[in-house]
Amino acid sequence: MAASRTESALPASSFAFDESDDSPAPPNYECDACGRVFEGEPGGAGLLIWTRGTEVRYEEPPLCEACASEITIGALLKWDVEEEEEG
């Protein structure tokens, strides 16, 4: 006798999704420093400033947690060294 294949089949209703959850998916960002794509809120942002004619433009590109931490710590260390050199 052959074994029945109906044992492994799951009813279609078990694959139904709850469509009542209308919360949007977290946005994806690309880290401006390392290029890694990540989901959720950025760990920080860079600051780019440039001029075009008389107009000043600002851009705050997103950074992942790791790059935001590295850049912050690097800036604080540089600031500390510069303070010690001055006096």
Residue pairs with C-beta under 8 A, 6 or more apart in sequence:
26 39
26 40
26 41
27 39
27 40
28 37
28 38
28 39
29 37
29 38
29 39
29 42
29 62
29 64
30 36
30 37
30 38
30 62
31 37
31 38
31 42
31 62
31 63
31 64
31 67
32 46
32 61
32 62
32 63
32 67
33 46
33 63
33 64
33 67
33 70
33 71
34 64
34 66
34 67
36 64
38 64
42 62
42 63
42 64
42 68
43 63
43 64
43 65
43 66
43 67
43 68
43 69
44 62
44 63
44 67
44 68
44 71
44 72
45 60
45 61
45 62
45 63
45 68
46 59
46 60
46 61
46 63
46 71
47 58
47 59
47 60
48 58
48 59
48 60
48 61
49 56
49 57
49 58
50 56
50 57
51 57
63 71
